[in-house]
């Protein structure tokens, strides 16, 4: 899931976050987990089930763009103890086609 934040001071600027918990394989249920669908006729397959991770334990990836406007960023509002890794990008990794094909469907 994509989340975006625009700034009142500069509505053209944006920061993005992604809830990685819902699509990362390491959060899927183990085949031996008892959270498999109870009703096989429901059509749900165990490999499509996602472990019920509490929201406060979800993993998010945040992207802060345009370092020259870093005074707008909300990065200081993130609890340092919750940060797993910091990786500074120099440019976006997606071409414009990603945004026209993938993002509208989300």
C-alpha positions in Angstrom: 0.0 0.0 0.0 1.2 3.4 -0.9 0.9 6.4 1.4 1.7 10.0 0.4 2.2 13.2 2.3 2.1 16.6 0.7 3.3 19.7 2.4 1.1 22.7 3.1 4.1 25.0 2.6 4.9 23.4 -0.8 2.0 21.3 -2.3 4.2 20.3 -5.3 6.5 18.4 -3.1 5.7 14.9 -1.8 7.1 12.2 0.5 6.1 8.6 0.1 5.8 5.5 2.3 5.0 1.9 1.5 3.5 -0.7 3.9 5.8 -3.6 3.1 4.2 -6.0 5.5 1.3 -6.8 3.1 3.4 -7.9 0.2 6.7 -9.2 1.5 7.0 -13.0 1.5 8.6 -13.2 5.0 5.3 -12.1 6.5 3.3 -14.8 4.9 2.0 -17.7 7.1 4.1 -20.7 7.5 2.6 -23.9 6.0 2.4 -25.4 9.6 0.6 -22.3 11.0 -2.9 -22.8 12.4 -4.1 -19.6 10.7 -4.8 -21.4 7.4 -8.3 -20.8 6.0 -10.8 -22.9 8.0 -13.1 -23.5 5.0 -11.4 -25.0 2.0 -14.4 -24.1 -0.2 -13.8 -20.4 0.4 -11.2 -20.4 -2.4 -8.5 -19.0 -0.2 -5.2 -20.8 -0.7 -2.8 -21.0 2.2 0.0 -19.4 0.1 -2.1 -16.3 -0.3 -2.9 -15.9 3.3 -1.0 -13.2 5.2 0.0 -13.5 8.9 -2.0 -11.2 11.1 0.7 -8.8 12.0 -0.5 -6.0 14.4 -0.4 -2.6 12.7 2.1 -1.2 15.2 4.5 -4.0 14.0 4.1 -3.3 10.3 7.3 -2.5 8.3 7.2 0.7 6.3 9.6 2.1 3.8 9.6 5.9 3.6 11.1 7.9 0.8 12.0 11.5 1.2 12.7 13.4 -2.0 14.7 16.5 -2.8 17.3 17.0 -0.1 17.3 20.7 -0.8 13.9 20.9 0.7 14.6 18.6 3.7 13.3 21.2 6.1 9.9 20.0 5.0 10.5 16.3 5.6 8.7 14.5 8.5 11.7 12.2 9.0 12.2 13.7 12.5 8.8 12.4 13.5 9.9 8.8 13.1 10.9 7.1 16.3 14.6 6.3 16.0 14.2 3.0 17.8 11.8 1.9 15.0 14.3 2.5 12.2 15.7 -0.7 10.8 18.0 0.8 8.1 18.7 4.1 6.4 19.7 4.1 2.8 20.1 7.4 0.9 19.1 7.3 -2.7 20.5 9.6 -5.3 17.7 9.1 -7.8 14.4 7.2 -8.1 14.7 3.6 -9.4 11.5 3.6 -11.4 10.9 4.9 -14.9 7.8 7.0 -15.5 6.0 3.9 -16.9 5.9 2.4 -13.4 3.8 5.3 -12.2 1.4 5.1 -15.1 0.8 1.4 -14.9 1.3 0.3 -11.3 0.5 3.3 -9.1 -3.1 4.0 -10.4 -4.0 0.4 -9.7 -3.0 0.7 -6.1 
